[in-house]
Amino acid sequence: MYFAFVIQRNTFISAFLLWLVALSATAQRRVFNDTSPDSLISVQVRKQLNDLSVNDYLKQTFSKGDRSVNYRLLLPVAQRNQKKYPLVITFHNSTRLGTDNERQLEPLARIWLRQDIRQKYRAFVIAPQFQTRSSNYYPDSVQHCLISKPSEDVYLLFDLIREVKSRYPQIDTNRIYLVGYSMGASTAQNLMNMAPKTFAAMVSIAAIPDFVNIKALSQKPIWLIHGRQDHDNPYEGSEYLYRASKGNHNLLFTTYNKLDHNLITIPLLLSHQIPAWLFSQHKKKYTARRSLY
C-alpha cells in the first residue's frame, strides 16, 4: 500500500509539474518597475541623444500618386557582403508632425545613432514623418477604452517598405521590426494588425490600443510598455490589450508604476533593452515555435 501511495503521489507531482510547464509556455509575461527618474535626469538623458549628429540619417521622400511621405534612412555600419540586416521602423509622437524631415528624429529614433548600438545591433532604420496624425483615437463601447485607427497615409508605408527592400537586398525580411511612442506606438499597432505576417516583432510604448485583428497576433512577439500614471494615453488601454491577448506567450507587458506619459521612454533611451529584445525576435523562429503548441 505504501509503495502504491508513493507511486500515485509521484505521478501526481509529475503531472502537476507538466501542467506548470504547459501553463508557463502559453502565458504572457508581466513586469512591474518602480523606476522614477527626476526632471534633471530626464533633461540629461534627452540632451545626450539630441546632441548626436543625425547626418547619417539620409533624407528621403517616397511618393505614390498624389501622396508622399518624408523619411530618414539609416544604413548599417560596416556592411559585409552576403550578410542580412534587420529593418527597424520607428514612429514619432504627435508633437513631431510636419514636413521638415527633421522633427521625427525624437530620442527613441536616435537610439540607433549611438555608437555602441550601431556597432552591436547593425540595422537599417526608417523614421517616417507624417504631416497629419498617423493614428486617430475613438471611444469603443465593446472594449470600454479608447482604440486607435490608422490614417490613410499609413497605408503608404507598405509601398515604402517594398521600395526600400528592393533597393537594399541586404534587408532580412524575416526581421522587420516596429517601434513607436505615443501616437507612433498606436501606429505601430495599427500596422501590426493590418499585416502581421510582414513584421517580426513590435515595441509599443504608451499606445492607444488596436484590437481589430487580435487573433492574428496570438503568437506575435510584442512588448507593451506603459506608465501607470499616464493620463494622456490612458494606461488602462494596455491593460485591456494584455487581457485580450491571453495565451500569447510571446507578449511582454512592462508597467512603470511611477511614470507618466512624458517620462515613460527615459529608462529605455540609454540602455540596450529595446535593440536587444528586438534582435532576439525572428519571424522564422516564430513560425517554428508556433508549430510546437
Phi, psi and chi 1 to 4 in degrees:
 res  aa     phi    psi   chi1   chi2   chi3   chi4
   1 MET       -  -40.5  -70.1  -67.9  -67.0      -
   2 TYR   -61.4  -45.5  173.2   75.6      -      -
   3 PHE   -65.3  -36.5  -70.0  107.5      -      -
   4 ALA   -63.0  -39.8      -      -      -      -
   5 PHE   -64.9  -43.8  169.4   75.4      -      -
   6 VAL   -60.8  -43.9  170.6      -      -      -
   7 ILE   -61.8  -44.3  -68.5  171.7      -      -
   8 GLN   -63.2  -41.8  -72.9  178.7  -16.8      -
   9 ARG   -63.8  -45.8 -175.3 -169.7   65.5  178.9
  10 ASN   -64.1  -37.6  -70.3  -17.2      -      -
  11 THR   -62.9  -41.3  -59.1      -      -      -
  12 PHE   -64.5  -44.8  170.6   77.6      -      -
  13 ILE   -61.6  -43.8  -68.0  173.0      -      -
  14 SER   -61.4  -42.5  -62.7      -      -      -
  15 ALA   -64.8  -39.2      -      -      -      -
  16 PHE   -64.9  -42.9  179.0   70.1      -      -
  17 LEU   -63.8  -39.5  -69.0  174.3      -      -
  18 LEU   -63.8  -37.2  -72.9  172.2      -      -
  19 TRP   -64.5  -40.6  175.9   79.0      -      -
  20 LEU   -63.4  -41.4  -75.8  178.3      -      -
  21 VAL   -62.3  -44.6  170.7      -      -      -
  22 ALA   -63.7  -39.3      -      -      -      -
  23 LEU   -65.2  -44.9  180.0   64.3      -      -
  24 SER   -65.2  -27.2   64.2      -      -      -
  25 ALA   -75.7  -19.8      -      -      -      -
  26 THR  -114.0    0.8   58.0      -      -      -
  27 ALA   -98.4  147.3      -      -      -      -
  28 GLN   -70.0  162.9  -55.9  104.6  -48.2      -
  29 ARG  -109.3  142.0  -68.2  169.7  -65.3  145.1
  30 ARG  -133.6  135.8 -171.0  159.4 -169.2 -178.0
  31 VAL  -130.0  136.7  175.9      -      -      -
  32 PHE  -113.7  136.6  -64.4   91.9      -      -
  33 ASN  -132.6  132.2 -168.5  -54.5      -      -
  34 ASP  -101.0   15.2  -74.1  -27.7      -      -
  35 THR   -54.1  137.7  -64.9      -      -      -
  36 SER  -144.4   78.0 -177.7      -      -      -
  37 PRO   -67.3  139.2   24.5  -32.8      -      -
  38 ASP   -81.7  177.7   58.9   29.2      -      -
  39 SER   -65.0  -33.6   56.7      -      -      -
  40 LEU   -66.2  -45.4  177.6   59.3      -      -
  41 ILE   -61.3  -41.7  -68.9  175.3      -      -
  42 SER   -58.5  -46.0  172.6      -      -      -
  43 VAL   -63.0  -43.6  169.2      -      -      -
  44 GLN   -64.5  -41.8  -68.8  172.9  -20.2      -
  45 VAL   -64.8  -47.3  168.4      -      -      -
  46 ARG   -63.5  -39.9  -71.5 -167.7  173.3  104.3
  47 LYS   -63.1  -40.5 -176.9  177.6 -172.8  -54.9
  48 GLN   -59.5  -38.5 -172.9  167.9  -26.6      -
  49 LEU   -79.8  -39.0  -73.2  164.7      -      -
  50 ASN   -67.3  -20.9  -72.6  -27.2      -      -
  51 ASP   -79.8  -11.5  -75.8  -13.7      -      -
  52 LEU   -69.1  140.5  -66.2  173.0      -      -
  53 SER   -68.8  137.1  170.7      -      -      -
  54 VAL  -103.7   12.4  -62.1      -      -      -
  55 ASN   -59.8  -28.8  -69.0  -22.4      -      -
  56 ASP   -74.9  -14.2  -75.1  -10.8      -      -
  57 TYR   -81.6  101.8 -102.3  120.4      -      -
  58 LEU   -70.0  137.0  -53.5  175.7      -      -
  59 LYS   -80.9  127.5  -74.7 -170.0  173.9 -176.1
  60 GLN  -138.7  159.4  -50.7  -80.9  -59.0      -
  61 THR  -137.3  134.9  -61.2      -      -      -
  62 PHE  -114.6  132.2  175.2   78.8      -      -
  63 SER  -127.7  145.4  -60.4      -      -      -
  64 LYS  -148.2  117.2 -176.7  178.8 -178.8 -178.2
  65 GLY    62.4 -128.6      -      -      -      -
  66 ASP   -97.5   11.5   59.8   -9.5      -      -
  67 ARG  -112.5  149.1  -67.8 -175.8  177.4  -85.2
  68 SER  -150.5  158.1   64.6      -      -      -
  69 VAL  -140.7  128.0   58.8      -      -      -
  70 ASN   -78.9  147.8  -69.5  -28.9      -      -
  71 TYR  -155.6  160.6   67.7   98.6      -      -
  72 ARG  -111.0  144.7  -59.7  -66.8  -79.1  -96.2
  73 LEU  -126.5  122.4  176.5   64.0      -      -
  74 LEU  -106.9  130.4 -173.0   67.3      -      -
  75 LEU   -98.7  152.2  -54.7  178.9      -      -
  76 PRO   -64.2  144.6  -13.9   25.7      -      -
  77 VAL   -79.8  148.4  -65.9      -      -      -
  78 ALA    48.8   54.7      -      -      -      -
  79 GLN   -64.0  144.1  -64.8 -178.9   47.1      -
  80 ARG  -112.4  144.1  -71.5 -175.7  -72.4  170.3
  81 ASN   -59.0  140.8  -68.3  -24.4      -      -
  82 GLN    71.0    0.9  -50.9  -56.5  -44.3      -
  83 LYS   -94.6  140.1 -175.8  171.7  175.9   59.1
  84 LYS   -99.3  145.9  -64.0  -75.9 -171.3  177.0
  85 TYR  -128.9  146.3  -61.2   90.8      -      -
  86 PRO   -65.4  161.6  -17.4   29.9      -      -
  87 LEU  -117.8  121.7  169.7   61.5      -      -
  88 VAL  -107.4  130.5  178.6      -      -      -
  89 ILE  -114.5  118.4  -51.3  171.4      -      -
  90 THR  -114.0  131.4  178.1      -      -      -
  91 PHE  -112.4  136.0  -62.7  102.9      -      -
  92 HIS   -85.0  166.0   63.2   81.9      -      -
  93 ASN   -86.5  179.3   66.1   46.1      -      -
  94 SER   -72.1  -15.0   60.7      -      -      -
  95 THR   -78.5   -6.6   69.1      -      -      -
  96 ARG  -107.2   14.0  -54.2  -66.6 -178.6  130.2
  97 LEU   -61.5  149.6  -62.4  170.2      -      -
  98 GLY   156.2 -166.3      -      -      -      -
  99 THR  -129.2    7.9   58.4      -      -      -
 100 ASP   -79.9  -11.8   61.6   -1.3      -      -
 101 ASN    57.4   34.8 -148.3   -2.0      -      -
 102 GLU  -130.7  -49.8  -64.3  -84.0   -4.1      -
 103 ARG   -66.9  -19.9  -72.7  176.3   53.2   77.7
 104 GLN   -69.6  -12.6   77.0  -92.2   34.6      -
 105 LEU   -81.4   63.0  -63.4  179.8      -      -
 106 GLU   -73.1  170.7   61.0 -173.1    6.1      -
 107 PRO   -50.9  -37.2  -31.6   37.7      -      -
 108 LEU   -63.1  -34.3 -164.1   62.4      -      -
 109 ALA   -75.9  -25.3      -      -      -      -
 110 ARG   -81.3  -11.8  -69.4  170.1 -177.6 -104.7
 111 ILE   -48.9  -41.1  -74.1  176.0      -      -
 112 TRP   -74.6   -6.8  -54.7   96.2      -      -
 113 LEU   -89.8  -16.4  -70.5  168.4      -      -
 114 ARG   -61.6  134.2  -70.1  167.8   41.3 -161.9
 115 GLN   -61.9  -37.2  -74.4  -54.7  -52.3      -
 116 ASP   -64.8  -35.6   55.1  -28.9      -      -
 117 ILE   -74.2  -43.3  -62.1  -63.1      -      -
 118 ARG   -62.8  -34.1  -67.5 -159.3   74.2 -174.4
 119 GLN   -77.3  -40.2  -68.0  -64.3  -30.1      -
 120 LYS   -86.9  -36.2 -173.4  171.6 -177.9  178.4
 121 TYR  -120.3   77.2  -57.2   99.4      -      -
 122 ARG   -77.9  127.3  -59.4  179.4 -176.3 -176.0
 123 ALA  -157.1  158.0      -      -      -      -
 124 PHE   -82.0  138.8  -67.6   86.7      -      -
 125 VAL  -130.8  127.9 -175.6      -      -      -
 126 ILE  -110.0  129.6  -67.2  175.7      -      -
 127 ALA  -124.5   91.1      -      -      -      -
 128 PRO   -75.0  155.0   26.1  -29.7      -      -
 129 GLN  -121.6  125.7 -177.0 -176.3   36.2      -
 130 PHE   -96.5  143.7  -64.8   98.0      -      -
 131 GLN   -80.5  -33.6  -62.1 -179.7   36.6      -
 132 THR  -127.4  174.8   58.2      -      -      -
 133 ARG   -53.8  132.4  -71.4 -169.6   62.4   90.2
 134 SER   -86.3  -18.8   54.6      -      -      -
 135 SER  -142.5  134.0 -170.8      -      -      -
 136 ASN  -116.4  151.1  -64.9  -66.4      -      -
 137 TYR  -111.3  142.1  -52.5  154.3      -      -
 138 TYR  -141.4  144.8  -55.1   89.3      -      -
 139 PRO   -71.6  143.5   23.6  -31.6      -      -
 140 ASP  -125.9  122.3 -175.2   84.7      -      -
 141 SER   -77.8  -17.6   58.9      -      -      -
 142 VAL   -82.5  -50.5  175.9      -      -      -
 143 GLN   -83.4  -14.7  -57.5  -64.5  -20.9      -
 144 HIS    60.6   40.7  -55.5  -68.5      -      -
 145 CYS  -158.7  174.7   65.0      -      -      -
 146 LEU   -71.4  145.2  -69.7  175.2      -      -
 147 ILE  -125.6  159.0   59.0  171.0      -      -
 148 SER  -112.9  146.2   60.9      -      -      -
 149 LYS  -133.5  142.3  -64.4 -177.5  178.9 -179.7
 150 PRO   -75.5  151.6   28.7  -35.0      -      -
 151 SER   -81.4  171.0   70.5      -      -      -
 152 GLU   -63.6  -33.4  -72.3  -61.1  -43.7      -
 153 ASP   -65.6  -24.4  -73.3  -19.9      -      -
 154 VAL   -63.0  -31.7  169.3      -      -      -
 155 TYR   -65.0  -23.2  -68.5   85.1      -      -
 156 LEU   -61.9  -25.9  -90.4 -179.6      -      -
 157 LEU   -64.8  -29.6  -67.7  179.4      -      -
 158 PHE   -65.7  -39.5  -66.5  109.6      -      -
 159 ASP   -69.5  -37.7  -65.1  -59.4      -      -
 160 LEU   -62.0  -44.2  167.7   58.7      -      -
 161 ILE   -61.3  -43.7  -67.3  168.9      -      -
 162 ARG   -61.8  -41.5  -80.4 -168.6  -72.8  -91.1
 163 GLU   -65.4  -43.4 -163.7  -89.2  -22.5      -
 164 VAL   -68.4  -38.3  172.5      -      -      -
 165 LYS   -63.5  -38.5  -75.1 -165.7  -57.5 -176.8
 166 SER   -70.5  -31.4   66.2      -      -      -
 167 ARG   -76.7  -30.8 -160.2 -169.0  -32.8  161.7
 168 TYR  -125.7   86.5  -62.8   98.4      -      -
 169 PRO   -65.9   -8.4   20.4  -30.8      -      -
 170 GLN   -73.0   -9.9  -53.9   96.6  -45.1      -
 171 ILE   -68.8  130.5  -70.7  174.3      -      -
 172 ASP   -84.0  106.9 -174.4  -13.6      -      -
 173 THR   -70.4  -10.1   57.0      -      -      -
 174 ASN   -89.5    0.2  -71.6  -51.7      -      -
 175 ARG  -136.6   65.7  -68.4 -171.3  -65.6  165.0
 176 ILE  -105.4  119.1  -58.9  179.1      -      -
 177 TYR  -114.4  148.7  -55.9  128.6      -      -
 178 LEU  -115.0  134.2  -58.3  171.3      -      -
 179 VAL  -137.8  137.0 -178.6      -      -      -
 180 GLY  -160.5  157.9      -      -      -      -
 181 TYR  -124.7  134.1  159.2   60.1      -      -
 182 SER    59.8 -122.3 -170.2      -      -      -
 183 MET   -56.4  -35.8 -179.3 -169.1   74.7      -
 184 GLY   -65.1  -35.4      -      -      -      -
 185 ALA   -69.7  -37.7      -      -      -      -
 186 SER   -62.8  -40.5  -56.3      -      -      -
 187 THR   -63.1  -41.3  -55.1      -      -      -
 188 ALA   -60.3  -42.7      -      -      -      -
 189 GLN   -64.5  -40.2  -71.7 -162.2   26.0      -
 190 ASN   -57.3  -47.3  -62.0  150.9      -      -
 191 LEU   -65.6  -41.4  -77.8  164.7      -      -
 192 MET   -62.7  -38.0 -178.8   65.0   88.7      -
 193 ASN   -69.5  -34.8  -84.3  -88.5      -      -
 194 MET   -72.4  -37.1  -68.1  158.0   68.0      -
 195 ALA  -146.3   68.4      -      -      -      -
 196 PRO   -61.4  -27.0   20.1  -31.5      -      -
 197 LYS   -74.2  -16.0  -67.2 -177.9  179.5  179.7
 198 THR   -78.6  -32.0  -60.8      -      -      -
 199 PHE  -112.1  140.8  -53.0  107.6      -      -
 200 ALA   -84.1  -33.6      -      -      -      -
 201 ALA  -165.4  166.3      -      -      -      -
 202 MET  -145.7  138.7  172.6 -179.0   67.3      -
 203 VAL  -112.2  118.4  176.4      -      -      -
 204 SER  -118.4  114.9  169.2      -      -      -
 205 ILE  -113.7  113.3  -54.4  173.0      -      -
 206 ALA    60.6   50.5      -      -      -      -
 207 ALA   -92.8  161.2      -      -      -      -
 208 ILE   -92.0  126.4  -64.7  -63.7      -      -
 209 PRO   -74.7  161.9   27.9  -35.5      -      -
 210 ASP  -126.4  119.1 -174.4  -17.5      -      -
 211 PHE  -106.7    4.9  -60.6   88.4      -      -
 212 VAL   -63.2  -27.6   72.8      -      -      -
 213 ASN  -134.0   41.7 -161.1   16.5      -      -
 214 ILE   -60.0  -33.9 -165.0   71.6      -      -
 215 LYS   -65.9  -33.5  -71.3 -176.5  178.7  179.3
 216 ALA   -71.3  -15.5      -      -      -      -
 217 LEU   -99.4   12.3  -52.4 -173.7      -      -
 218 SER   -62.9  -19.5   62.5      -      -      -
 219 GLN  -126.2    9.4  -62.5  -63.3  -38.4      -
 220 LYS   -76.2  139.0  -61.6  -63.2  -67.5 -172.6
 221 PRO   -68.2  114.3  -21.1   34.2      -      -
 222 ILE  -134.4  131.3  -64.9  171.0      -      -
 223 TRP  -115.0  107.4 -173.2    5.2      -      -
 224 LEU   -90.8  132.4  -60.5  177.9      -      -
 225 ILE  -131.3  129.4  -58.0  170.3      -      -
 226 HIS  -152.9  149.4 -140.6  127.6      -      -
 227 GLY   -94.1  132.7      -      -      -      -
 228 ARG   -65.1  -24.0 -165.7 -178.0  -70.6  -82.9
 229 GLN   -90.5   12.1  -51.8  -53.8  -43.0      -
 230 ASP   -78.0  115.7 -169.2  -21.6      -      -
 231 HIS  -111.9   -4.3  -57.3  -63.1      -      -
 232 ASP   -77.4  -57.7  -64.7   88.1      -      -
 233 ASN  -112.5   94.8  -74.5   -2.2      -      -
 234 PRO   -52.3  135.6  -27.1   36.1      -      -
 235 TYR   -55.0  -33.0  169.6   78.0      -      -
 236 GLU   -58.7  -27.7  -70.8   73.0   21.4      -
 237 GLY   -60.4  -42.7      -      -      -      -
 238 SER   -69.7  -32.8  -71.6      -      -      -
 239 GLU   -59.6  -47.6  -80.3  -87.3    9.3      -
 240 TYR   -62.2  -41.1  -73.9  125.6      -      -
 241 LEU   -66.2  -39.3 -177.3   58.6      -      -
 242 TYR   -59.2  -46.4  173.9   77.6      -      -
 243 ARG   -67.1  -38.0  -65.8  172.2 -166.8  164.3
 244 ALA   -68.9  -19.2      -      -      -      -
 245 SER   -96.3   22.1  -56.2      -      -      -
 246 LYS   -51.8  129.7 -176.8  178.6  179.9  179.9
 247 GLY    99.6  -10.9      -      -      -      -
 248 ASN   -82.3   98.3 -178.6   -2.8      -      -
 249 HIS   -74.1   -3.1   63.0  -80.0      -      -
 250 ASN   -96.8    6.9  -70.5  -49.8      -      -
 251 LEU   -99.3  129.7 -173.6  146.4      -      -
 252 LEU  -119.0  130.4  170.6   61.6      -      -
 253 PHE  -121.3  112.5 -178.7   20.2      -      -
 254 THR  -105.1  122.8  -62.0      -      -      -
 255 THR  -106.6  123.0  -64.4      -      -      -
 256 TYR   -95.2  104.7  -77.1   88.9      -      -
 257 ASN   -61.7  -31.5  -69.7  -42.4      -      -
 258 LYS  -107.7    5.5  -60.6  178.7 -179.6 -180.0
 259 LEU  -104.8  146.9  -62.1 -171.6      -      -
 260 ASP  -103.0 -167.5   60.2   15.6      -      -
 261 HIS   -64.5  -38.8 -165.5   72.9      -      -
 262 ASN   -77.3  -24.8  -67.2  -35.5      -      -
 263 LEU  -102.3   -3.4  -67.5  176.9      -      -
 264 ILE   -62.1  -31.1 -173.0   60.7      -      -
 265 THR   -83.1  -16.5   62.4      -      -      -
 266 ILE   -55.3  -46.7  -61.7  -57.6      -      -
 267 PRO   -66.4  -11.5  -18.3   31.9      -      -
 268 LEU  -100.8  -14.5  -55.7  161.9      -      -
 269 LEU   -77.2  -33.0  -63.3  177.3      -      -
 270 LEU  -107.2   10.4  -62.5 -176.4      -      -
 271 SER  -105.5 -179.9   75.8      -      -      -
 272 HIS  -100.6    9.4  -76.2 -149.9      -      -
 273 GLN   -57.2  -51.5  -67.8 -179.1   70.9      -
 274 ILE   -66.9  -52.7  -70.5  176.4      -      -
 275 PRO   -58.7  -41.3  -22.9   33.5      -      -
 276 ALA   -63.4  -43.2      -      -      -      -
 277 TRP   -66.4  -46.3 -175.7   84.5      -      -
 278 LEU   -59.2  -47.1  -75.1  174.6      -      -
 279 PHE   -69.0  -12.5  -85.4   51.8      -      -
 280 SER   -85.7   -5.1   69.7      -      -      -
 281 GLN  -103.0  138.3  -46.8  -57.8  -31.2      -
 282 HIS  -147.5  131.5 -163.9  -70.4      -      -
 283 LYS   -62.1  -35.7 -159.0  160.1   62.0  172.1
 284 LYS   -66.5  -40.4  -75.9 -175.0  177.1  178.6
 285 LYS   -64.0  -40.4  -71.2 -178.7 -179.3  178.6
 286 TYR   -58.8  -44.0  155.1   70.7      -      -
 287 THR   -63.1  -42.4  -56.4      -      -      -
 288 ALA   -66.4  -43.4      -      -      -      -
 289 ARG   -65.0  -35.4  -72.1  176.0   64.3 -175.7
 290 ARG   -61.1  -33.0 -172.6  175.0 -175.9 -179.7
 291 SER   -71.4  -12.4   64.0      -      -      -
 292 LEU   -80.2  -17.6  -63.0  175.7      -      -
 293 TYR  -114.3      -  -61.2   99.1      -      -
